[in-house]
Amino acid sequence: MDIDYGKCWKTGKDSWKTTLLLAYQSLGVVYGDLSISPLYVFRSTFAEDIQHSETNEEIYGVLSFVFWTLTLVPLFKYVFIVLRADDNGEGGTFALYSLICRHAKVGLLPNRQVADESLSTYKLEHPPDTKNSSKVKLFLERHKSLHIALLLLVLLGTCMVIGDGLLTPAMSVFTAVSGLELSMSKDHHQYAVIPITCFILVCLFALQHYGTHRVGFWFAPVVLAWLLCISSLGLYNIFYWNPHVYEALSPYYMFKFLKKTRKGGWMSLGGILLCITGSEAMFADLGHFSYAAIQIAFTFLVYPALILAYMGQAAYLSKHHHTIHHIGFYVSVPESVRWPVLIIAILASVVGSQAIISGTFSIINQSQSLGCFPRVKVVHTNDKIHGQIYIPEINWMLMVLCIAVTIGFRDTKHMGNASGLALMAVMLVTTCLTSLVIILCWNKPPILALCFLLFFGSIELLYFSASVTKFLEGAWLPILLALFLVTVMFVWHYATIKKYEYDLHNKVSLEWLLALGPSLGIARVTGIGLVFTDLTSGIPANFSRFVTNLPAFHRVLVFVCVKSVPVPYIPSNERYLVGRVGPATHRSYRCIVRYGYRDVHQDVDSFESELVQRLADFIRYDHYKAHGLIDIGNEDDCSRSTASSSEYRLTVIGTVPAFEMEDNAQPQSVSIGFSTVESLSDAIEMQPAGVVERRVRFAIDNDSDSDSRRGMDIQLQEELEDLYEAQQAGTAFILGHSHVRAKQGSSVFKKLAINFGYNFLRRNCRGADVALKVPPASLLEVGMVYVV
């Protein structure tokens, strides 16, 4: 299943109408979490650390902190700087990490190929030609410990996003429902809020498998209604209660607040920081919208509405000091409209929760693509809209944990402390990674990146320090969850690397495969054998084990490597990298199938048919080139390269639209004409050294009878017939079933990680056949013991 993805971030060709429509649609997806923060900010801030007095210095100071925090972090940092650090239009922690990995060799998984750098989405925006960026790049590449530290930093940010996906639904729904306390007695309220919150959470998670596209059209109107509601209430409270509340926007009140409250005021920052909950979603969901759309929606609607909402609450509280023990959003709502506002607030909290849950699914899928998370089942809920996924195991685990948090904490204060720490940890990670992007990718002077890191990092460290002090009051939860998830993800990634290194050192030579024949009792059976391996060259050890125990393999043999490249998407016409393994008579091929970390993996039926089609295109192309029907320039160099290498060179095979052939035709492009041309194929020659790339476009007639009537070469016809006959006979998927064991003399930590941690995860998560969507009837598993 290939889902089309449009590069909607290229707004130069988009009309204002399209941009405004995207801005409206972004309200329900991007700003659901951020827009409901007025429900709990003042309540969490004044929970215990500080008290609201007659002088209003506390409420004015909190309002000043909220205003400048919203202005500096979401507006200046994200809208004007971080959103520009996109990866081909994609945002988020892994987008920054993939950008850094492409500009510097800091990735730990050793399957990087020079051919990957020729992908159209692998583009480097600025060549690394400045001395300063080169020094930083060389320093990073030289120290392996920095590679590990960078990965751990990314994993920490990822785990904190997952923790936010656990805490935000519980806190937002609980806070919205807690508005019932003003309309019910204390006894009834105590026994009503928790069950109602849990019921809404169960319904929310139970509906996840339908996908957001079925109810997504309600999201934007709900958030828009909520923003209009809180801004209208804010204006009413400002003009009715205290028109001079705007004076509190002066930064002078922040210093006055800290001077008076001292330690209590510093600790209350853990509640103030909740005003920017959901800001990371602007960057994480960038791929679904455009930069201009997110910028317009936040600058002209979300930001003013939030400022008015907080000013309105402060204006009301400045004249109602008797509400000292009941500070919250609903006390500032007039009684006549309290019920409609409560309903809209609950709907908005559900929308905000939906956005963070979908974001959690997305980031876990990205982690899995890059080998940093145990395999889980990913269900794509929409065939047309890219990125809408559902992970059953994660969904039900989140639901249970959300309900446990709601029942265990039972108040906004503890939930806010936990959510605030997770939020600031994610923002600190984003600040650190963006600083590296400024140097490595944008080639700006290191002093500029240092200024960015110190300015925004100091603000976030201030809030983070206030959150850490609440460790015993709820902040322990995201820390404990992050430690557990980082351990799981790092152990999985570490074992994946060790398995790859074992395969690399124990692969079998090409000569061994070519020597297998009838004289050794080896039989070739009908059908296609797809041998899945992580190797991009050589014969995997699991295939030698297979042939040793069962001396037969298929007439057509394809070594398939499904690998992830640190780019968000790979166009379908650049996905397949095809080459021969041995001479044409051996009928053995290598196919490297490349996916980006946001790509949708194909189902087995479309994958099998497309793989056969790409093999057929490659066979034709190889035949045309061998017989001099395609002029690719300096053929002598190609021949020498092929003759000196045990592996035949690989070629990118893909289908090209006819209009692209006309627009981009090059002198070396040759169309081999037939009476009926049905498709065009694009072949890119990749030299083993990666120095030369030659692109050839050639026409293909799919009517094999017509080809034969026109005197097509007998060898080509026989090879194509063998391929199609093998496809009709059936396809077998040969996978390795591995057991990993630490070798003798390993450290205690390595033995614990490999023998117990990784093997426990492997036994209790999805197998490779589920991840690759292999039908059980066609599966052949080869047992392998890895001693790493």
Summary of the structure (lengths in Angstrom):
residues: 788
radius of gyration: 29.6
end to end distance: 35.9
largest distance: 98.4
contacts: 2735
relative contact order: 0.12
helix: 63%
strand: 11%
